[in-house]
Amino acid sequence: MIYIEEEKSHYVLITDFDRLMSTFTKYKAKKHFCMRCLHCFSGKELLENHGLDCFALNGTQKIELPKPGSNIFFKNYYKMEPVPFIITADFEAVTKKIITCSQNNDKSFTDPYQEHQPYGYGYKVICRGDRSYSKPFQSCRGEDVIEKFIENITSEAESCKEIVKKHFNKPLIMTAEDELDFQNSIHCYICEKRYKIEERYPEEFKDKKIENIPVRDHCHITGKYRGSAHKFCNINYE
């Protein structure tokens, strides 16, 4: 049934729901609509298969579990290192009422009634590894704030690059405890995979070309030892 609200409102019996909905898509052949979500299908069998999820789940999210025996794991571990600098920024704007022409009520439209005009911003440069390289909060108000913001942020980015290039290249600092940790390590702290025998003891496999051996990874900002890692993981850690 469908309710039609007119001068004399009344109900109308729907005898063919697919025909009622047919004008909602440009598909020319026979259409099959789901009465729950109104999704259109080109075949009755597709609609029936869809109903198992749409109706049975009662509006909850569909969950597809991996097949038995398959493995899901995080593999982009080389991207886990935090960036040395972050910039937190925020813009402020005032809303100004605007006058728009009348719209066509026969079509869908958006009626804008105000626009945002930026009038200020603020930002702070933060060094995650050494707070002595962090900078005081900066702010600006007035005209041309967008152009000034882009100019200042570009300058800050260049400054961060210079600091990284000049100061964030400290050599490895190893304590006795760090060396003991490295010698006793059995897995890479970056990818968390256990070392193979030929990787952990390459001197016993001199006839083979061993490149992915354990190395000492350290922080280039402080020089502190971070852990034992595959040579490949260490080089690609960023």
C-alpha positions as CSV (number, residue, x, y, z in Angstrom):
1,M,0.0,0.0,0.0
2,I,1.1,3.6,-0.6
3,Y,-0.4,6.7,1.0
4,I,-1.1,9.6,-1.2
5,E,-1.7,12.9,0.5
6,E,-3.9,15.2,-1.5
7,E,-7.1,17.1,-0.9
8,K,-8.7,13.8,-0.2
9,S,-5.8,11.6,1.1
10,H,-6.1,7.9,0.5
11,Y,-4.3,4.6,0.2
12,V,-3.5,2.9,-3.1
13,L,-2.8,-0.8,-3.5
14,I,0.6,-1.6,-5.1
15,T,0.3,-4.7,-7.4
16,D,3.7,-4.4,-9.0
17,F,6.4,-2.9,-6.9
18,D,9.1,-3.3,-9.6
19,R,7.0,-1.4,-12.1
20,L,6.4,1.3,-9.5
21,M,10.2,1.8,-9.0
22,S,11.2,1.3,-12.7
23,T,11.7,5.0,-13.4
24,F,14.3,5.3,-10.7
25,T,17.1,3.8,-12.9
26,K,18.0,4.1,-16.6
27,Y,18.3,0.3,-17.0
28,K,15.9,-0.6,-19.8
29,A,15.3,-4.3,-19.3
30,K,13.2,-5.9,-16.5
31,K,14.2,-4.6,-13.1
32,H,13.9,-6.3,-9.7
33,F,13.9,-4.1,-6.6
34,C,14.6,-5.0,-3.0
35,M,11.6,-3.8,-1.0
36,R,13.8,-3.2,2.0
37,C,16.8,-1.2,0.7
38,L,15.3,-0.4,-2.8
39,H,18.4,-1.7,-4.5
40,C,17.9,-2.6,-8.2
41,F,18.9,-6.0,-9.7
42,S,18.9,-7.2,-13.3
43,G,17.8,-10.7,-12.4
44,K,15.4,-12.4,-9.9
45,E,18.1,-14.8,-8.8
46,L,20.4,-11.9,-7.9
47,L,17.6,-10.3,-5.8
48,E,17.0,-13.6,-4.0
49,N,20.7,-14.0,-3.1
50,H,20.7,-10.4,-1.9
51,G,17.7,-11.0,0.3
52,L,19.7,-13.4,2.5
53,D,21.9,-10.6,3.6
54,C,19.5,-7.6,3.5
55,F,16.6,-9.2,5.3
56,A,18.3,-11.8,7.5
57,L,20.9,-9.4,8.9
58,N,18.1,-6.9,9.9
59,G,20.1,-3.8,9.0
60,T,23.3,-4.8,10.6
61,Q,26.7,-4.7,8.9
62,K,27.5,-7.7,6.8
63,I,30.6,-9.5,8.0
64,E,32.6,-11.8,5.7
65,L,35.2,-13.8,7.7
66,P,38.4,-15.1,6.0
67,K,38.4,-18.6,4.7
68,P,39.8,-21.3,7.1
69,G,43.5,-21.6,6.7
70,S,44.0,-18.1,5.3
71,N,46.1,-15.5,7.1
72,I,45.4,-11.8,7.6
73,F,48.4,-9.7,8.8
74,F,49.8,-6.2,8.7
75,K,52.6,-6.0,6.1
76,N,53.4,-2.3,5.8
77,Y,55.5,-2.3,8.9
78,Y,58.2,-0.3,7.2
79,K,55.9,2.7,7.4
80,M,55.4,2.6,11.2
81,E,58.2,5.0,12.2
82,P,56.7,8.3,13.4
83,V,57.5,11.4,11.4
84,P,60.1,13.7,13.1
85,F,57.9,16.8,12.8
86,I,54.1,17.5,12.8
87,I,52.3,20.8,12.3
88,T,48.9,21.2,14.0
89,A,46.9,24.1,12.4
90,D,43.4,25.5,12.5
91,F,41.5,28.1,10.5
92,E,38.8,30.5,11.8
93,A,36.1,32.0,9.6
94,V,33.1,34.2,9.8
95,T,29.8,33.4,8.1
96,K,28.4,36.1,5.8
97,K,24.8,35.9,4.5
98,I,24.5,35.9,0.8
99,I,21.5,36.5,-1.5
100,T,20.8,33.9,-4.2
101,C,18.3,33.8,-7.0
102,S,15.2,31.7,-6.8
103,Q,15.6,28.0,-7.6
104,N,13.6,25.6,-9.8
105,N,11.3,23.6,-7.5
106,D,10.9,20.9,-10.1
107,K,14.5,19.7,-9.6
108,S,16.7,18.9,-6.7
109,F,19.0,21.8,-5.7
110,T,21.2,23.2,-3.0
111,D,20.2,26.6,-1.6
112,P,23.3,28.4,-0.3
113,Y,22.5,31.1,2.2
114,Q,25.9,32.0,3.6
115,E,29.6,31.7,2.8
116,H,32.6,31.2,5.1
117,Q,35.2,34.0,4.9
118,P,38.5,33.1,6.6
119,Y,39.8,35.8,9.0
120,G,42.5,34.0,11.0
121,Y,44.6,30.9,11.6
122,G,47.0,29.5,14.1
123,Y,49.6,26.7,14.0
124,K,52.4,25.1,16.0
125,V,55.4,23.1,14.8
126,I,56.1,20.1,17.1
127,C,59.2,17.9,16.9
128,R,58.3,14.4,18.2
129,G,61.9,13.3,18.9
130,D,63.5,16.4,20.4
131,R,61.1,19.1,21.8
132,S,64.0,21.6,21.7
133,Y,63.3,21.9,18.0
134,S,59.6,22.6,18.5
135,K,58.5,26.2,17.8
136,P,56.2,28.6,19.6
137,F,52.6,28.9,18.5
138,Q,52.1,31.2,15.5
139,S,48.8,33.1,14.6
140,C,47.6,35.7,12.2
141,R,44.4,37.6,11.6
142,G,43.3,40.0,8.9
143,E,43.2,40.1,5.1
144,D,44.9,37.6,2.8
145,V,45.2,35.0,5.6
146,I,45.1,32.1,3.2
147,E,48.0,33.4,1.1
148,K,50.0,34.2,4.3
149,F,49.2,30.7,5.7
150,I,50.5,28.9,2.6
151,E,53.6,31.1,2.6
152,N,54.4,30.4,6.3
153,I,53.7,26.7,6.2
154,T,55.9,26.3,3.1
155,S,58.7,28.1,5.0
156,E,58.2,25.9,8.1
157,A,58.3,22.8,6.0
158,E,61.6,23.8,4.4
159,S,63.0,24.7,7.9
160,C,62.0,21.2,9.2
161,K,63.8,19.6,6.2
162,E,67.0,21.5,7.0
163,I,66.9,20.5,10.6
164,V,66.5,16.9,9.7
165,K,69.3,17.1,7.2
166,K,71.8,18.9,9.6
167,H,70.9,17.6,13.1
168,F,69.0,14.3,12.8
169,N,72.0,12.1,11.9
170,K,73.4,11.2,15.2
171,P,75.5,8.0,15.4
172,L,74.5,4.9,17.3
173,I,74.9,4.9,21.0
174,M,75.1,1.4,22.5
175,T,75.1,0.6,26.2
176,A,76.2,-2.8,27.6
177,E,72.5,-3.7,28.1
178,D,71.7,-2.7,24.5
179,E,74.5,-5.0,23.2
180,L,73.3,-7.9,25.3
181,D,69.8,-7.4,24.0
182,F,71.1,-7.4,20.4
183,Q,73.1,-10.6,20.9
184,N,70.2,-12.4,22.5
185,S,67.6,-11.2,20.0
186,I,65.7,-13.9,18.1
187,H,63.3,-11.8,16.1
188,C,63.2,-8.5,14.2
189,Y,61.5,-5.8,16.3
190,I,60.1,-4.1,13.2
191,C,58.4,-6.9,11.3
192,E,58.3,-9.1,14.5
193,K,59.4,-12.2,12.4
194,R,61.8,-14.7,14.0
195,Y,65.3,-14.8,12.5
196,K,66.3,-17.8,10.4
197,I,69.4,-19.6,11.5
198,E,71.4,-18.4,8.5
199,E,70.3,-14.9,9.2
200,R,71.2,-15.0,12.9
201,Y,74.5,-16.8,12.4
202,P,75.7,-15.8,8.9
203,E,79.3,-16.8,9.7
204,E,78.3,-20.4,9.5
205,F,76.9,-19.9,6.0
206,K,79.8,-18.1,4.3
207,D,79.3,-20.0,1.1
208,K,75.8,-18.5,0.7
209,K,75.1,-14.8,0.0
210,I,73.4,-13.6,3.2
211,E,72.1,-10.0,3.0
212,N,69.1,-9.9,5.4
213,I,71.2,-10.2,8.5
214,P,70.3,-8.7,11.9
215,V,71.6,-5.1,12.4
216,R,71.4,-2.6,15.2
217,D,68.6,0.0,14.5
218,H,68.8,3.3,16.2
219,C,67.0,6.7,16.4
220,H,68.8,9.2,14.2
221,I,67.5,12.1,16.4
222,T,68.8,10.9,19.8
223,G,71.2,8.2,18.7
224,K,69.6,5.6,21.1
225,Y,69.5,2.0,20.2
226,R,65.9,0.8,19.3
227,G,66.3,-2.9,18.7
228,S,67.6,-5.7,16.5
229,A,66.2,-5.7,13.0
230,H,66.6,-7.3,9.6
231,K,69.0,-5.3,7.4
232,F,66.2,-4.9,4.8
233,C,63.7,-3.7,7.5
234,N,66.2,-1.2,8.9
235,I,67.0,0.3,5.5
236,N,63.3,0.7,4.5
237,Y,62.0,1.8,7.8
238,E,60.5,5.3,7.3
